[in-house]
Amino acid sequence: SKIASCFLVLREQWIRAKYERQEFMQNGKKLIYEDGTRDGMLMKRGRDNGQFLNRRFVLSLRDCTLKYFTKLDVSVSAILVNILAVFWKSSDWSCVCVSVCLLHQEIVEWFNCIRAAQLHYLKVAFPGATDAELKPKLTRSFLKEGYMEKTGPRQTEGFKKRWFTLDHRRLMYFKDPLDAFAKGEVFLGHRDHGYRITIGLPAGTHYNGSWQYGITIETPDRSFLFTCETDTEQKDWMRHFNAVINTPMSPQERF
């Protein structure tokens, strides 16, 4: 997949940066990732049409922003992204990594510059924390990702294939794995608050999809219906969903 190949690129270029280019050997010099700014051209995937267009990106440690410009000769950016939020989910940084048609070295330099900026602000926010304690905050791994089919709230629409990510209690779904914005999400609370996971679909469900392994998520407000391609995927999603709703909610999650 595109995401899997992206991580292979990152791994390869990290090895080359360390052993061939020796970029992590300071020798009294400042690392290129710690300059605090970076300015260059990247191919960015559009939110609505999915097309890749050339955009100028500017990373600023001083402003804690990653800006991109639709035209080279304008001073106002098309969007401002807080550096601390860039790595919130894997597809959010697709404009920097997965969706870039540049030399692999250029991709990894952007990737590491943003991570270095994030680490700087984390050190400011948590002055007593060590690098080992802050490193997990740079990126987050989802409990599970993968395709399922889902239907709409009236449960009369056809089932459509969507990409799902389970981020603790948030089950988000996307039309494409590289979409930066979710089409919707399902909050998974504790079973004592009316949340329940059952295998299969309710009797009488109008189903016209190709995947036969159903899952029903019941919440206090409505039921959500999903289908999986295989029995193995169904059981794995069920395992993760049940683990979440069996976990007590923190005070912050209740509001």
Secondary structure as a PSIPRED ss2 file (coil, helix, strand):
# PSIPRED VFORMAT (PSIPRED V4.0)

   1 S C   1.000  0.000  0.000
   2 K H   0.000  1.000  0.000
   3 I H   0.000  1.000  0.000
   4 A H   0.000  1.000  0.000
   5 S H   0.000  1.000  0.000
   6 C H   0.000  1.000  0.000
   7 F H   0.000  1.000  0.000
   8 L H   0.000  1.000  0.000
   9 V H   0.000  1.000  0.000
  10 L H   0.000  1.000  0.000
  11 R H   0.000  1.000  0.000
  12 E H   0.000  1.000  0.000
  13 Q H   0.000  1.000  0.000
  14 W H   0.000  1.000  0.000
  15 I H   0.000  1.000  0.000
  16 R H   0.000  1.000  0.000
  17 A H   0.000  1.000  0.000
  18 K H   0.000  1.000  0.000
  19 Y H   0.000  1.000  0.000
  20 E H   0.000  1.000  0.000
  21 R C   1.000  0.000  0.000
  22 Q C   1.000  0.000  0.000
  23 E C   1.000  0.000  0.000
  24 F C   1.000  0.000  0.000
  25 M C   1.000  0.000  0.000
  26 Q C   1.000  0.000  0.000
  27 N C   1.000  0.000  0.000
  28 G C   1.000  0.000  0.000
  29 K C   1.000  0.000  0.000
  30 K C   1.000  0.000  0.000
  31 L C   1.000  0.000  0.000
  32 I H   0.000  1.000  0.000
  33 Y H   0.000  1.000  0.000
  34 E H   0.000  1.000  0.000
  35 D C   1.000  0.000  0.000
  36 G C   1.000  0.000  0.000
  37 T E   0.000  0.000  1.000
  38 R E   0.000  0.000  1.000
  39 D E   0.000  0.000  1.000
  40 G E   0.000  0.000  1.000
  41 M E   0.000  0.000  1.000
  42 L E   0.000  0.000  1.000
  43 M E   0.000  0.000  1.000
  44 K E   0.000  0.000  1.000
  45 R E   0.000  0.000  1.000
  46 G C   1.000  0.000  0.000
  47 R C   1.000  0.000  0.000
  48 D C   1.000  0.000  0.000
  49 N C   1.000  0.000  0.000
  50 G C   1.000  0.000  0.000
  51 Q C   1.000  0.000  0.000
  52 F E   0.000  0.000  1.000
  53 L E   0.000  0.000  1.000
  54 N E   0.000  0.000  1.000
  55 R E   0.000  0.000  1.000
  56 R E   0.000  0.000  1.000
  57 F E   0.000  0.000  1.000
  58 V E   0.000  0.000  1.000
  59 L E   0.000  0.000  1.000
  60 S E   0.000  0.000  1.000
  61 L C   1.000  0.000  0.000
  62 R C   1.000  0.000  0.000
  63 D C   1.000  0.000  0.000
  64 C C   1.000  0.000  0.000
  65 T E   0.000  0.000  1.000
  66 L E   0.000  0.000  1.000
  67 K E   0.000  0.000  1.000
  68 Y E   0.000  0.000  1.000
  69 F E   0.000  0.000  1.000
  70 T C   1.000  0.000  0.000
  71 K C   1.000  0.000  0.000
  72 L C   1.000  0.000  0.000
  73 D C   1.000  0.000  0.000
  74 V C   1.000  0.000  0.000
  75 S C   1.000  0.000  0.000
  76 V C   1.000  0.000  0.000
  77 S C   1.000  0.000  0.000
  78 A C   1.000  0.000  0.000
  79 I E   0.000  0.000  1.000
  80 L E   0.000  0.000  1.000
  81 V E   0.000  0.000  1.000
  82 N E   0.000  0.000  1.000
  83 I H   0.000  1.000  0.000
  84 L H   0.000  1.000  0.000
  85 A H   0.000  1.000  0.000
  86 V C   1.000  0.000  0.000
  87 F C   1.000  0.000  0.000
  88 W C   1.000  0.000  0.000
  89 K C   1.000  0.000  0.000
  90 S H   0.000  1.000  0.000
  91 S H   0.000  1.000  0.000
  92 D H   0.000  1.000  0.000
  93 W H   0.000  1.000  0.000
  94 S C   1.000  0.000  0.000
  95 C C   1.000  0.000  0.000
  96 V C   1.000  0.000  0.000
  97 C C   1.000  0.000  0.000
  98 V C   1.000  0.000  0.000
  99 S C   1.000  0.000  0.000
 100 V C   1.000  0.000  0.000
 101 C C   1.000  0.000  0.000
 102 L C   1.000  0.000  0.000
 103 L C   1.000  0.000  0.000
 104 H H   0.000  1.000  0.000
 105 Q H   0.000  1.000  0.000
 106 E H   0.000  1.000  0.000
 107 I H   0.000  1.000  0.000
 108 V H   0.000  1.000  0.000
 109 E H   0.000  1.000  0.000
 110 W H   0.000  1.000  0.000
 111 F H   0.000  1.000  0.000
 112 N H   0.000  1.000  0.000
 113 C H   0.000  1.000  0.000
 114 I H   0.000  1.000  0.000
 115 R H   0.000  1.000  0.000
 116 A H   0.000  1.000  0.000
 117 A H   0.000  1.000  0.000
 118 Q H   0.000  1.000  0.000
 119 L H   0.000  1.000  0.000
 120 H H   0.000  1.000  0.000
 121 Y H   0.000  1.000  0.000
 122 L H   0.000  1.000  0.000
 123 K H   0.000  1.000  0.000
 124 V H   0.000  1.000  0.000
 125 A H   0.000  1.000  0.000
 126 F C   1.000  0.000  0.000
 127 P C   1.000  0.000  0.000
 128 G C   1.000  0.000  0.000
 129 A C   1.000  0.000  0.000
 130 T C   1.000  0.000  0.000
 131 D H   0.000  1.000  0.000
 132 A H   0.000  1.000  0.000
 133 E H   0.000  1.000  0.000
 134 L H   0.000  1.000  0.000
 135 K H   0.000  1.000  0.000
 136 P H   0.000  1.000  0.000
 137 K H   0.000  1.000  0.000
 138 L C   1.000  0.000  0.000
 139 T C   1.000  0.000  0.000
 140 R C   1.000  0.000  0.000
 141 S C   1.000  0.000  0.000
 142 F C   1.000  0.000  0.000
 143 L C   1.000  0.000  0.000
 144 K E   0.000  0.000  1.000
 145 E E   0.000  0.000  1.000
 146 G E   0.000  0.000  1.000
 147 Y E   0.000  0.000  1.000
 148 M E   0.000  0.000  1.000
 149 E E   0.000  0.000  1.000
 150 K E   0.000  0.000  1.000
 151 T C   1.000  0.000  0.000
 152 G C   1.000  0.000  0.000
 153 P C   1.000  0.000  0.000
 154 R C   1.000  0.000  0.000
 155 Q C   1.000  0.000  0.000
 156 T C   1.000  0.000  0.000
 157 E C   1.000  0.000  0.000
 158 G C   1.000  0.000  0.000
 159 F C   1.000  0.000  0.000
 160 K E   0.000  0.000  1.000
 161 K E   0.000  0.000  1.000
 162 R E   0.000  0.000  1.000
 163 W E   0.000  0.000  1.000
 164 F E   0.000  0.000  1.000
 165 T E   0.000  0.000  1.000
 166 L E   0.000  0.000  1.000
 167 D E   0.000  0.000  1.000
 168 H C   1.000  0.000  0.000
 169 R C   1.000  0.000  0.000
 170 R E   0.000  0.000  1.000
 171 L E   0.000  0.000  1.000
 172 M E   0.000  0.000  1.000
 173 Y E   0.000  0.000  1.000
 174 F E   0.000  0.000  1.000
 175 K C   1.000  0.000  0.000
 176 D C   1.000  0.000  0.000
 177 P C   1.000  0.000  0.000
 178 L C   1.000  0.000  0.000
 179 D C   1.000  0.000  0.000
 180 A C   1.000  0.000  0.000
 181 F C   1.000  0.000  0.000
 182 A C   1.000  0.000  0.000
 183 K C   1.000  0.000  0.000
 184 G E   0.000  0.000  1.000
 185 E E   0.000  0.000  1.000
 186 V E   0.000  0.000  1.000
 187 F E   0.000  0.000  1.000
 188 L C   1.000  0.000  0.000
 189 G C   1.000  0.000  0.000
 190 H C   1.000  0.000  0.000
 191 R H   0.000  1.000  0.000
 192 D H   0.000  1.000  0.000
 193 H H   0.000  1.000  0.000
 194 G C   1.000  0.000  0.000
 195 Y C   1.000  0.000  0.000
 196 R E   0.000  0.000  1.000
 197 I E   0.000  0.000  1.000
 198 T E   0.000  0.000  1.000
 199 I E   0.000  0.000  1.000
 200 G C   1.000  0.000  0.000
 201 L C   1.000  0.000  0.000
 202 P C   1.000  0.000  0.000
 203 A C   1.000  0.000  0.000
 204 G C   1.000  0.000  0.000
 205 T C   1.000  0.000  0.000
 206 H C   1.000  0.000  0.000
 207 Y C   1.000  0.000  0.000
 208 N C   1.000  0.000  0.000
 209 G C   1.000  0.000  0.000
 210 S C   1.000  0.000  0.000
 211 W C   1.000  0.000  0.000
 212 Q C   1.000  0.000  0.000
 213 Y E   0.000  0.000  1.000
 214 G E   0.000  0.000  1.000
 215 I E   0.000  0.000  1.000
 216 T E   0.000  0.000  1.000
 217 I E   0.000  0.000  1.000
 218 E E   0.000  0.000  1.000
 219 T C   1.000  0.000  0.000
 220 P C   1.000  0.000  0.000
 221 D C   1.000  0.000  0.000
 222 R C   1.000  0.000  0.000
 223 S E   0.000  0.000  1.000
 224 F E   0.000  0.000  1.000
 225 L E   0.000  0.000  1.000
 226 F E   0.000  0.000  1.000
 227 T E   0.000  0.000  1.000
 228 C E   0.000  0.000  1.000
 229 E C   1.000  0.000  0.000
 230 T C   1.000  0.000  0.000
 231 D H   0.000  1.000  0.000
 232 T H   0.000  1.000  0.000
 233 E H   0.000  1.000  0.000
 234 Q H   0.000  1.000  0.000
 235 K H   0.000  1.000  0.000
 236 D H   0.000  1.000  0.000
 237 W H   0.000  1.000  0.000
 238 M H   0.000  1.000  0.000
 239 R H   0.000  1.000  0.000
 240 H H   0.000  1.000  0.000
 241 F H   0.000  1.000  0.000
 242 N H   0.000  1.000  0.000
 243 A H   0.000  1.000  0.000
 244 V H   0.000  1.000  0.000
 245 I H   0.000  1.000  0.000
 246 N C   1.000  0.000  0.000
 247 T C   1.000  0.000  0.000
 248 P C   1.000  0.000  0.000
 249 M C   1.000  0.000  0.000
 250 S C   1.000  0.000  0.000
 251 P H   0.000  1.000  0.000
 252 Q H   0.000  1.000  0.000
 253 E H   0.000  1.000  0.000
 254 R H   0.000  1.000  0.000
 255 F C   1.000  0.000  0.000
